[in-house]
């Protein structure tokens, strides 16, 4: 194998070409690729952050919704219990008033019966006296 000036010039030309290509083409291309990679990585980080935040918001919303539903059920149950208690109280009061009215009516009827009985005794006594007076006369 022989080394001549052509080979040396070709080798030097290749090295110069490689240096020029490296400065003109490869370095800017590498810089653009690095910028794109950084841009993509930043977007991935932002997307993960946004996704985590969205998950947190969704979780908070679901917790609030569950709490609201629980509070609503509790409120409805309490109102139903209050209504049932109120109904029981009103029913009990109505029963008590009915008992009192019945008792008053019985007492009034008993007094009326006693009055009638006394009137009957008085009338019988008056009849007896009247008949004796008529017999005497």
C-alpha positions as CSV (number, residue, x, y, z in Angstrom):
1,X,0.0,0.0,0.0
2,X,1.3,3.3,-1.0
3,X,0.7,6.6,0.5
4,X,0.9,9.5,-1.8
5,X,-0.2,13.1,-1.8
6,X,-3.7,12.3,-3.1
7,X,-4.4,10.1,-0.1
8,X,-3.1,12.8,2.3
9,X,-5.2,15.5,0.6
10,X,-8.2,13.3,0.6
11,X,-7.7,12.6,4.3
12,X,-7.2,16.3,5.1
13,X,-10.2,17.2,3.0
14,X,-12.3,14.6,4.8
15,X,-11.3,15.9,8.2
16,X,-11.9,19.5,7.1
17,X,-15.3,18.4,5.6
18,X,-16.2,16.7,8.9
19,X,-15.2,19.7,11.0
20,X,-17.2,22.1,8.7
21,X,-20.2,19.7,8.6
22,X,-20.0,19.4,12.4
23,X,-20.1,23.2,12.9
24,X,-22.6,24.0,10.1
25,X,-24.9,21.0,10.2
26,X,-24.5,18.6,13.1
27,X,-24.2,21.0,16.0
28,X,-27.3,23.1,14.9
29,X,-29.1,19.8,14.3
30,X,-28.1,18.5,17.7
31,X,-29.2,21.8,19.3
32,X,-32.6,21.6,17.6
33,X,-33.0,17.9,18.6
34,X,-32.0,18.8,22.3
35,X,-34.5,21.7,22.3
36,X,-37.2,19.4,21.0
37,X,-36.4,16.8,23.5
38,X,-36.5,19.4,26.3
39,X,-39.8,20.8,24.9
40,X,-41.3,17.2,24.8
41,X,-40.0,16.4,28.3
42,X,-41.4,19.7,29.7
43,X,-44.8,19.0,28.1
44,X,-44.8,15.5,29.6
45,X,-44.0,16.9,33.0
46,X,-46.8,19.6,32.6
47,X,-49.2,16.9,31.4
48,X,-48.4,14.7,34.4
49,X,-48.9,17.7,36.7
50,X,-52.1,18.6,35.1
51,X,-53.3,15.0,35.2
52,X,-52.4,14.8,38.9
53,X,-54.2,18.1,39.6
54,X,-57.3,16.9,37.7
55,X,-57.3,13.6,39.7
56,X,-57.1,15.6,42.9
57,X,-59.9,17.9,41.9
58,X,-62.0,14.9,40.8
59,X,-61.3,13.1,44.1
60,X,-62.2,16.3,46.1
61,X,-65.4,16.7,44.1
62,X,-66.4,13.1,44.7
63,X,-65.7,13.4,48.4
64,X,-67.8,16.6,48.6
65,X,-70.6,14.9,46.6
66,X,-70.5,11.8,48.9
67,X,-70.6,14.1,52.0
68,X,-73.5,16.1,50.5
69,X,-75.4,12.9,49.8
70,X,-74.8,11.7,53.3
71,X,-75.9,15.0,54.7
72,X,-79.0,15.0,52.6
73,X,-79.9,11.5,53.7
74,X,-79.3,12.4,57.3
75,X,-81.5,15.5,56.9
76,X,-84.3,13.6,55.2
77,X,-84.1,10.9,57.9
78,X,-84.2,13.5,60.7
79,X,-87.1,15.3,59.0
80,X,-89.0,12.0,58.7
81,X,-88.3,11.2,62.3
82,X,-89.5,14.7,63.3
83,X,-92.6,14.3,61.2
84,X,-93.3,10.9,62.7
85,X,-92.8,12.2,66.3
86,X,-95.1,15.2,65.5
87,X,-97.7,12.8,64.1
88,X,-97.4,10.6,67.2
89,X,-97.8,13.6,69.4
90,X,-100.8,14.9,67.5
91,X,-102.4,11.5,67.6
92,X,-101.8,11.1,71.3
93,X,-103.2,14.6,71.9
94,X,-106.3,13.7,69.8
95,X,-106.7,10.4,71.7
96,X,-106.4,12.2,75.0
97,X,-108.9,14.9,74.0
98,X,-111.3,12.2,72.8
99,X,-111.0,10.4,76.1
100,X,-111.6,13.6,77.9
101,X,-114.6,14.4,75.7
102,X,-116.0,10.9,76.2
103,X,-115.5,11.2,80.0
104,X,-117.2,14.6,80.0
105,X,-120.1,13.2,78.0
106,X,-120.4,10.2,80.3
107,X,-120.4,12.5,83.4
108,X,-123.0,14.8,81.8
109,X,-125.1,11.8,80.9
110,X,-124.7,10.4,84.4
111,X,-125.8,13.8,85.9
112,X,-128.7,14.0,83.5
113,X,-129.7,10.4,84.4
114,X,-129.5,11.3,88.1
115,X,-131.6,14.5,87.5
116,X,-134.2,12.5,85.6
117,X,-134.2,9.9,88.3
118,X,-134.7,12.5,91.0
119,X,-137.4,14.1,88.9
120,X,-139.1,10.8,88.5
121,X,-138.9,10.2,92.3
122,X,-140.4,13.6,92.9
123,X,-143.1,13.0,90.4
124,X,-143.9,9.6,91.9
125,X,-143.9,11.2,95.3
126,X,-146.2,14.0,94.0
127,X,-148.5,11.4,92.5
128,X,-148.6,9.5,95.8
129,X,-149.3,12.7,97.7
130,X,-151.9,13.8,95.1
131,X,-153.6,10.4,95.3
132,X,-153.7,10.5,99.1
133,X,-155.0,14.0,99.0
134,X,-157.7,13.0,96.6
135,X,-158.5,10.0,98.8
136,X,-158.8,12.2,101.8
137,X,-161.1,14.6,100.3
